[in-house]
Amino acid sequence: MSLLPRTAEEFSSAEYWERFFRRRGDRAFEWYGGYTDLCGVLHKYIKPRDEVLVVGCGNSELSEQLYDVGYQRLTNIDISETAIAAMSQRNAARRPGLTFLRVDATQTPFESQQFRAALDKGTLDAMASEEGGAAEGGLAKRMLVEVGRVLGVGGRYVCVSLAQEHVLKLAVEHFVGEGWAVRVHCLDGQGGTSDPESSSCALPVFVLVCTKFRQPPPAPLLELCQGEDGAAQRHTTVPALLGAVRECQAYALLRSRLRTGTDPAHSPALQLLHAPSGRPRYTLHVLDSPPGTKVPRANHFAIFIVPQGRETDWLYGSAEGRGQLARSAAFRRLVVVAMHRDQHYQDMQAVQSELSPMVMELAPPGMPTNQQVPFLSVGGDVGWREVVHRGVSTFSGEFAVEDVRGEDGQLYRRLIFLDSAGVVQSESRLGQPSASTRKRNKKKKSGRPAPTSPAAPPPAEGAAARVDSSFLCCAHHRVMVAGLAVLQQGNTHWTDAPVSVLIVGLGGGGLPQFLRDWVPKAKVQVVELDPAVLEVARDWFGFMPDDRLGVTLGDGLEHINTLDKQGGQSYDVIMFDVDSKDPTLGMSCPPPAFVETSFLEKVKNLLTPQAGVFMLNLVCRDSARREGVLAGLREVFPCVLSRGIEGEVNEVLLCLRGDQNTPPSPPALRQAAHSLQEAIRGRGQPCDLSLSVAALLEDLHVA
């Protein structure tokens, strides 16, 4: 803020404040609102009979207005002699009981436990600057210690603040350490000053109320209230309380942004937290129609609620998909709301009731006050999801295995890394547990929470659920399987010769198991870096290695480097399906080292001469980086084919090892596709009916 001193040292400089108040003269300076903005919460915690210390009073009119409504035991202190002299003179006749003293708030002459309340409006924020407040023994810390000394048991420190994180953290941690209760009120309206010379900001004003106990409570008492009279939401830890305050600030900033509309190319988003746990409960994306877009006259504003388990769908989980959804809905502004795992949602009506008071504040400018705002969704219920397992990976952090109900009514099991919660790492379709498993589970005491919707399917019995290995959920896996057809172009029958496959990246194991089970004589070797992923694949996705399906734990880069150095090993097919852990690259699959030219040469060396195929699952939003990857592949492989995945960023690249630098002829490819399709269907059991090899290869083109 422009009116604040430039350095921390100036906050303790009487000379600075002398100059400040001399420059202002008789004009009152009000940080964070005046009496009418704050009286509701101040009257709630400070009584007229209380002896009150006003810390850093400046020339604010707040004490005068409190005095006029009955608060006549106010002792005002400030470091500025000019401010104190002016305030004393101004109030000598009209308010004789109002005391003004030139006192340093970090070292006062008052008796211990002399006051019942301490009132601070902006002083903590000024003293807890990043330069001074962060250091141990800084001004703010010393002031808080002094406030604690002069307040009696049951006394309250009432601090009006913008609650910047470093300020709030310092105060809350200090008072929690002292065994005090802490409550924070988030007030409506914007922060800043009421002074026209000062720059205001879009942050809300907070009132921090810290109560001194005789004995520390058994657990920290941390609460957040919306408005003056909002119900107190209890938090168990300081970080949870700080997170809830950040949510209030983010919501206020977004609301401020939305008053004048948004850039349709960059839709803002925010999270709403679950108060008791401090964990995310809703994620909101706000999408405005581009200027000039024709929308029906009454279509000002709508809320679209994504059912549980569907938030990773392309239509809801990607910026491109949400943009398409907004265009189809045809509203001036659409708010897309996603629900989070580990949260309970009773039904769609309850979700709408919970969201209504918050999202209505995000309405577009100029919307009529009596406008009806529709809630939209698909399916009519909140969906169903159950987290069946949680764990922590050394390489990828926290992860969850969850069962969801798909749009087709089927149950699916997913592996989600929580650092990229909008991306499904692996997915498999679930069948029903065996009869013996169902019988065994009936004998167990039921402790499972009720489904979130009456329409939810029965749970899949956790690890006992049968994973359907004949079904490939991921579209890029289907394309990779179909790509095997290029191995035997023109053959009318799939040969009985073994097909050796090396896959880097296991996930849930669906792709390697399908190859082992459904491609005749396929022998598959998988390299997986993360032991936690292998454990999850075995325990929760039914992954079962055998003599035709092996797993090596290790770095895929090192493994291929070692094979190339040793020599004597070749594969008909090498597949890369490995993700990057760096979200800043614009390429989430694979990591850049896997497509460096020198490494690709080693991959080529490991392929069967004249017939080998390298398959790469590429996920790249950066067009320049994508073109660089393609250029590197063309440099190494004589023919590079691409097949995009509809509705997704993924594309599968097929890189041919042989000397042929032209793509397979369509007739030869169709014949090979038919041969592979018949071989898969001839395994004796029905497999993925969506796996049409010929159809999957129709859109194959030279990259």
N, C-alpha and C positions, 0 to 999 in steps of 0.2 A: 504494500500500500504506500502511496506517495507521501503520506503524512508521517510515516514511521521513520525513526533515525536510520542512518545508513549502516551503522556498526553497532555491535553489542555494547561497546564501551559507552556509547552515548546514552544508553538506558540508565546508567548509574551516574550520569553527569548532570548535576544541578544546573550547570551553565546552559546545557542544551535546552532543558525545559524552561529555563528563564527566558531564553530567546523565543521559544515556541509560544509561550503564553503572552509575552509582550507583543508579539506579532499579531496574535489573535485579538487582543484587547478584550472587550466585554462580551464578545460572541461566544456562546456556549459551544463546547465541542462534545458531540455525543457519538461514541463508538457503539455500534451494534444496537441502535434503537434507543428510544426514550422511555419514559415512565409508562406511557400508554401501551407500548409494545411488550413491556416486561412485567406489568403490575400483577397479572394473574398468577404467574409462577412465583414472583417475589412474595406476595401475600400468603402463598401456600406454605412457605418455609420460614419466613421471618415474621414474628408477631410484633404488634405495636409496642408491647411492654419490653421487648428484648433490648438489651444493650448491644449496639451494633457498631463494629469497626468497618468503615468504608475505606478500602485500600486503593490508593491512587485515584483520588476523587477528581483531580484536575479542576476544570471549571464547569463540569457537568451539572445540569439542573436536577439530576435524579434525586439527590439527597434533599433538595428543597421541596420537591414534589412529594416525597415520602413523608417529610416533616409535616407538610400541610394536611395530609390525610391521617395523621395521628402517630407517626413514628418520631418521637421527640427525644430519643436517647441515642443519637447518631454522632459518632466521633469520626471525623473525616481527616485523612492524612494524605499528604503528597510531598514529593521531594522538591517541588517548585515553590520558592518563596513568593514569587509573583502571583501564582494561582491562589495560594493560601491567603495572601493579603487581600486580594480582590474579593474572594469569596467571603472572608470575614467581614469586610466592610459592607458588602452587598446585603448581608443577612443580619447585621448587628441589631437593627431596630425591629425588623419584621419577624425574625426567627432567633430570639435570644438564646434558646437552648441548643442551637446547632453549633457544634464545636468544629473548628478547623485548626489543624496543627501541621507545622512543617516537620515531617518525620520520614525517615528512610524505612520503607516497609520490610527491609531485610534485618533491621535491628531497631526495635521499638522500645520505648520506656515503660510500657504497660506491665501490669502485674500478670502473672500466669493465671489462666482461667478467668480473666476479667470479663470477657465478652461472651455473649450467647450466640452471636452470629458475626461472620465476616463477609462483606459484600465486595465483590471485585468485578468491575465491568471493563474488560480489555487490558487490565494491568498484567495478568499472567501471560497473555499473548505477546505483549510488548517485551516483557522481561525474558521470556523463553524463546528468544530468537535463535536461529540455528547456530549462530556464532557463539552465543553465550549460554543458552539453555542446555545444549547437548553435553557440555563439559561438566564433569563431576564438580560439585560445589559452585555451580553457576548461580546467577542472580535468582532465577525462578525457584530453584531448589531451596535456597536460603530463605526466600520469602515464604514458601510453603511450610518450612520448619517453624518459622516464627508465627505463622497463622495457627498452627497446631498448638503452640505453647500458650497463646493468649486466649484460646477458646476453651470453655469448660466442657465437662462431660455432657453429651447430648447436644453440644453446639454444632453449628453448621457453617461450612465454608460454601458460599453460593457464588459461583463464578460464571459470568457471561462471557462466552468465547466463540470463536469460529471453529474451535476444536481441530486445528491442524494436527496431523497425527503425532508429530514430535512433541507438541504441547500437551495433548490429551494423554499420551503415553506416559510422559513424565509425571503429570499430576495423579493419574489413576494408580500407577505403580507405587508412587510415594504413599498415598493414603491407604491403599490395600496393604502395603508393608507395615503401616501403623495400626492396622486392624480396624479401619473405618469402613462404613458402608458408602458405596458410590452409586449415585443415580444420575443419569444424563437425560435431559429433556431436549428434544429436537423441536424448535419452534417454527411455525409457518413463516413465510416471507423470506426475503433475501438478507444476507449479511452485508457487511461493509459499514459505512458511517452514514449518518443522516446529513452530513455536511456536503454541500454541492461542490466544494473544492476538492473533495477526496474522491478517489475512484472507488466505486462500489464493486462488489463481486456477487456471483450467483450462488455462493455458498449459504446454507441456512445458518441461523444463529442457534447455539446450544447453551443450555444452562446446566452447569456441573454442580451437583449438590452432594457434598461430602459430610457425613455425620460421624462425630466422634463418639466411640463407645468406651465404656469403662473396661470391659473385657473384650478382646478380639473374638469375632464370631468363629464357629468351627470351620466355616468355609467362606471364601470371599462373597460379599453381597454386591453384585454388579447388576444394574438394571438400566434399561433404556425405555423412555416413554416418548410417544409421538404427541406433540403439542403439550399444552399445559396440563390437561386432564387425561391423557391417554393411559391405558392400562400398562402397568410396568411389565416389561419383558425381561425375564431373568437370564443372565449369561453366567457361565461357569468359570470362564477364564478371561483374563485381560485381552488377549488377542481376539477372542470372540466378540467382546464388547467393541473393540476398535474396528473390527470388520463390519459390525452393524452400523456404526457411525459412518464408515466409508460408504456403505450402501445408501444412507440418507443423503450424503453429500453428492454421490454419483447421480442419484435420482433427481436432486435439485438442479444439478448442472444440466442433465439431460432435458428436464422440463424447461429450463431457461433457453436451451438451444432450440427446442421445438416451438417456441413462441413465434419464430419467424420462418419455420420450415426447415427441412434438411436437404442435404445434397443426395439426390436419389442414388448416386453411384457409391455412396459410403453411408450405409444405414447404421445409425448408432445402436448400441446394445448396452444393457446393464443387467445385473443380477439382483434379485430380491432374495434375502436370506431368511432362513427359518429361525425365528427368534430364540427358541429354547436351545437349539444345537449350534447356532451360528453357521450352519452349513447352507450352501445354495439351495433354494427352493424353486425359483423360477428364473429363467433367462428370457429377457424381452428384446426383440429386434423390432425397430421402428422403421417402416418403409413408406416413403412418400412417392406419389406418382410424379413423374417428370413434368416440368412446366409444359403446358400446352396439351397434356393428355386429356382426352375426352372421357369423363366419367359421368354416370347418371347424377342428376341434380341432387338427389337425396343421399347419395353415397359419400358422406363426409368421412366417416370413421368406423372402423370395425376391429374386433379382436379375434384373432384366429388361435385356437388352443390346439397344440399338437398332442395327440394321445401319447401316453407313456410307451416307450419302446420304438416310437416312430421318428424321434428327433434326429436320428442318424440317416434317415432317408435323404436322398439328394434334394428332394423338393423342399425339405425343412432344414436340413443340416448344412447347406451350402449357400453362399451369397447368391450364386446364380439361380439356384432353385427357389429361394425365397423371393427373388425378383420376379421369377415366372409366376409364382403363387400370387404375388401382389398384383401383377398385371391381369391375371385371370379373375381375381376378386373384384377389381375395378372400383377401388375406393381411393379418396384423396390421401388417406393415411391408413395403413394397416399395421397393427402390432401383432407380431407372431410370438406366441408364448410357448416355451418348452418347459416341461416338468422334469425334475431331477430324481435320480435313483436315491434310495434310502430315505425317501420322503413318502408319507402316507397321504393319499387324496381320497376322500370319501366317495364323491361322485362329481359329475360335471357341474351340477348346480352349486355344490359347495365351492368348487374352484372358481366359478363365476362370481359368487358372492364375496370370496376372499379377494379377488383381483379388482372388482369394480371400483372401490374408492381410490385405488392407486392409479390404475390405467386411465381413468377418466381425466386425470390431470395431464395426460399426454395428448389430449385432443388437438387437432390442427387449429391454427388461428382462424377466427371468423366462423367457427361452427355454431349454429343456433343453440341457445341454452336448453331448449326443449327437445333437441334432436335425440331420437332413439338410437342407441348404439348396439348393433347386433354382435353376438358372440357366435363365431363360426367354428366348425371342427369337421372331422370325418368320423363316421361310425357312430357318433352319438354318445360315446362314453369316454371315460378317461384312459381307457386302455389298461393293459396289465403288464406288470414287470415284477420279477423277483430276483434279487441278488442272492445267488446260491453259494458264492465263495468270494472271499477277498484275500489279497496277498500283496506282497511287496517284492518287486524285482530289483536286483542290484543295478540293472542297466536301464530299466524303464520306469522305475518308481512304483507307486500304488497301481493295482489293477483290480478289476472286478469281473467275475463270471456271472452273467445274468441270463435268466430265461424271460422271453418276451412273446407276446402273441402278434403274429404278422397280419398284414392286411388280408391274407387269404385264410385266416383263422387257424393256421398251423402254429405250433410252438417251435421257437428257435432258441438256440443257446449261443451267446456271444461272449467274446473276450474283449474287454475294453481297458485300455490304459488310460487312467484318469487324468494324466497330463494332456491327453488328446481325447477328451471324453466324447467329442462329436464324431469320432472315427471308429468304425468297427474293425478291430484287428483281425478277428476270425469269427466265423459264424457257421453253425451246423443246424440242420433240421432235426427235431426230436421225434422219435416214435414213442410208443407207450412202453412203460416198464414191463418186464416179464411177469407172468402170473405169480410166480413164487415171490418176486420182489413186492408186488402189491399186497400179497397175503402177509408177508413179513412186516410191511409198514403199517398195516391195519392194526397190528398188535401194539404198535408204539403209541405212547401218549401224545395226543395232538397238542402241539404248542405253536402251530403256524398261525400268523396273523390272518385276519379275514382279507379276502381279495379286495382291491380298491374299487371294484365295480361288480354289480350283480351279474354282468355278462361275462366276467372273467372266466377263463377255463380253469380246470383244476391244476394245481401245481404238478410239475413234472417229476417230483420226488428226487430233486437234487441230483447227486452223482449217479443214482440208480436209473435215471432216464436213459433210454436207448438212443444213441446218436445214429442217425440214418446216414451211413457212409456212402450210400449210393446216390446221394443228392449233393450237388455242388451249389452252395448258396451264392458264391461270389462269381459275378459275370466274367471277370478276367480269368478265373480258373477254368471256366468252360472254354474260353477262347484258347487257353494254353493246351488243354486236352485236344481240342479240335486241330490245333497246329501240328499235332503229331502226324497228320495226314501228309504233310509235305515230305515226310521221310520216305514214303513209298508211292510217289506220284505215278499214276497210270496203272498200278497193280489192281487187278480185279478182285483179289483176295488178300486180306491181311496175312502176311507170312508168319510162320511159326518161329522165326528167328527171334531170340531174346532182344528186348529193347532196353538199353541201359540209360538211366536218368539220374542226373545229379541236381538236387534242388537246394538252393541256399535260402533259408528262411522256412521255419516249420509252422508257426502259428498254431492253430488247433489241430493241424495234421490232416485236414480234409482233402487237400490236393494229393499228397503222396499216397494216402490210403485209397483214394479212388483209382489212381494209376495202378496200384498193386492189385486191387480187387477186380478191375473192369477192363484193363488193357492186357490182352493175352501176353504172357511171358515177360511182362514189364518187371524190371528189377530196379529198385529205387533206393538211392542213398541221399539222406538229408543232412545238411550241416546247419546247426542251430547254435547261436552264440549264448543264449540265455537258459540256464538250467531251470529257472522258474517256469518258462514257457513249456519246456519239455514235460515238467511235472504236471502242469495244468492240462496239457494235451492228453496225457495218460489218464489222469484222474477224472477229468470233466468232459473230455471230447472223445473218449473211447479209442484213443490212439494205441495201436498194438503192433509194435515192430515184430518182424519174423525174419526168416532166411531170405525173403525177397524185399524186405523193407528195413533198412538199417538207419541209425541216427548217430552222427558224430557231434559231440559237444565241442564247439570251438569257433574261432573267428573265420568267417567264410573267405575273407581276403587271404589270411594266412594259409588256410587249407588249400586253396587253389594255387597259391605260390609254391607250396610244398609239393603238390602233385606235379606241377610243371617242372620243378627242379628235379624230382625223382625220375620222371619220364615213365613210359611203359603203360600208362593208364589213359583210356579214352572213353568217352560217353557219346551215345547217339544224340542225347538231348541234355542241355544244361539250362536250368531255369533259375532266374533271380526273382524272388518275391520277398524282398527285405526292405524294411522302412528305415527312414532317417530319423534321428532323434533331435535334429536341429530344425525348429520350425521357421527359422529366419531365411532359409535358403531359397524358398519358392519351389523346392523339389522335395517332396516328402517320401519319395520312393524311386530309386534306391539312394543310399548315401553316395556323394560325389566320387569317392575313391573307387566305387564299383564300375564306373564308366570312364575311368581314365584310359587313354589309348594303350599305354604299356600293359595295363592289367587286362584289357580286352584281348590283346595279343595272346596272353597266356590262356584265356578262356578258349580262344580259337584253337590253340595248340592241343587242348584237351578234347576237342570234338573229333568224332570219327571222320576221317578224310572223305571228301566228296559228298557225304550224306548228312553230316551232323548239323544240328539246329540249336542256336542259342536263343532263348526266349526271355524277354525282359518286361516286367511289369513297371511301366513308367508313369509316375504321377507328378506332373510338373505344371505349375500355373505360370511360371516365368517363361514367356515365349522365346526370349533370347537364350536362356539356359537350355531350353528344350532343343532349340536349333543346334546348339553346341554339342549336346548329347548325340543327336542324329548325325552330325558331321563326323564325330569320332567313330560312330558305328560304321558309317559308310567307308571310312578310311581303312577299317580292319576287315569288314565283311563285304564280299562282292555284291550281295543282294540283301537289302533290308526292307522288310514288309511291315506295314502297320495296320492295326485293327483297333479303332476307337471303341470305347464302352459307352453306350447310349446313356445319357443322363448322369455321367460321371466324368471326372477329370482323367481317369485311368485310360491308358492305351497299352496294348500288348504289341511288342516289337518282335518279329521273327527274323533272325539273322542267319542266313544260309552259309554254311562252311565251304561248300563246293566252289568250283571255278565258274559256275554259271552266274552271270551277272544280270540275268533277266528273270522276272518272276515266273513261276510255273504257269503253264497254259491253263485256261479255265477248264477245258475238257479233262485234262490230266488231273487237275485238282479235284474236280467233281467226282471223278472215278475213285480217287484215293479216299475222299471223304465218305463215299458210299461204302467202301471196303472197311474203313475204320468203324463206321456206324454199325455195320453188321457184326463186326467182331465184338464190339461192346455189348450189343443186344444178345449175342449168342452165349453169354456167360451163364445163362440158366435162370437168372432172376431179373425182375424189372429194375431198371436203374433210372436215373434222372431223365424224365420225359422231356424236359426243356433243353436237353443236350442234343441239338440237331447239328451235326458236324458241318454239313453242307451249308446250312443257313448261316452258321457262325463264320464261315470263311467267305461268304459272298462279298462282304465289304472290305476284304483284304486288299490293300493297295501298296504300291511302292512308296516308301517314306521319303 
